[in-house]
Amino acid sequence: MKQTQRHEAIIELVRQQGYVSTEELVEHFDVSPQTIRRDLNDLADQNKIHRHHGGAALPSSSVNTAYHDRKGMRSLEKARIAARVASMIPDGATLFIDIGTTPEAVAHALLNHRNLRVVTNNLNVATLLMAKEDFRLILAGGEVRTRDGGIMGEATLDFISQFRLDFGILGISGIDADGSLLEFDYHEVRTKRAIIENSRCVMLVTDHSKFGRNAMVNLGNMNLVDYLFTDRLPPAETLKVIEQCDVQLEIC
């Protein structure tokens, strides 16, 4: 493959996944790590990607990928993560389910459970779970974000703070090398913090493309969560932080 063709293919992979590691690109194109590093440096110089240690991401950290695009990305990985999470939630449990395509996958994996009580600020989750007659489903009030069905705002925060539930199922847009949990929307971060504060056990669910991915709002550090469910081993620096924070890592 010519360099120009490879550059175009790299840009497309980054656009589809949000983040792609150097190792993935080496395997995908069957070239040396040095070749991929040169490619990434060239593309970063042209502002077509954002260069990271160990990979590349979208050039902007202020806008997330469109919801329907994200929903189709890594669906098999999300399904594996969701199945593992569902296996650890007993019938009769109470839980928050957050905004995001991976939390939505968890909701789908919970359809065979019985007597769950679910509080959510995600219209897609509510639509999915309302078919379960034995579930008690509680939908948070607030402003609906039309692009993905998320519900946010002061009313949402007040509503969530009334509960104390067994599990909080959270998604995330990016995880920095130092373990910082990153989002694109300040209001969404405030909602996630409310869920964390009112959950006995916080479960973060994310596929490996979020490691090293930039977003502009800092939710906090890895020590906010009890479990991290993902599909591949995180980068070494992030793995060290996970261990230091005593987070239970589940590779699905």
Secondary structure, DSSP 8 states (H G I E B T S, - for coil): --HHHHHHHHHHHHHHHSEEEHHHHHHHHT--HHHHHHHHHHHHHTTSSEEETTEEE-S-SSS---HHHHHHTTHHHHHHHHHHHHHTS-TT-EEEE-SSHHHHHHHHHTTT--S-EEEESBHHHHHHHTT-TTSEEEE--SEEETTTTEEESHHHHHHHTT--EEEEEE--SEE-TTS-EEES-HHHHHHHHHHHHTEEEEEEE--GGGBT---SEEEE-GGG-SEEEESS---HHHHHHHHHTT-EEEE-
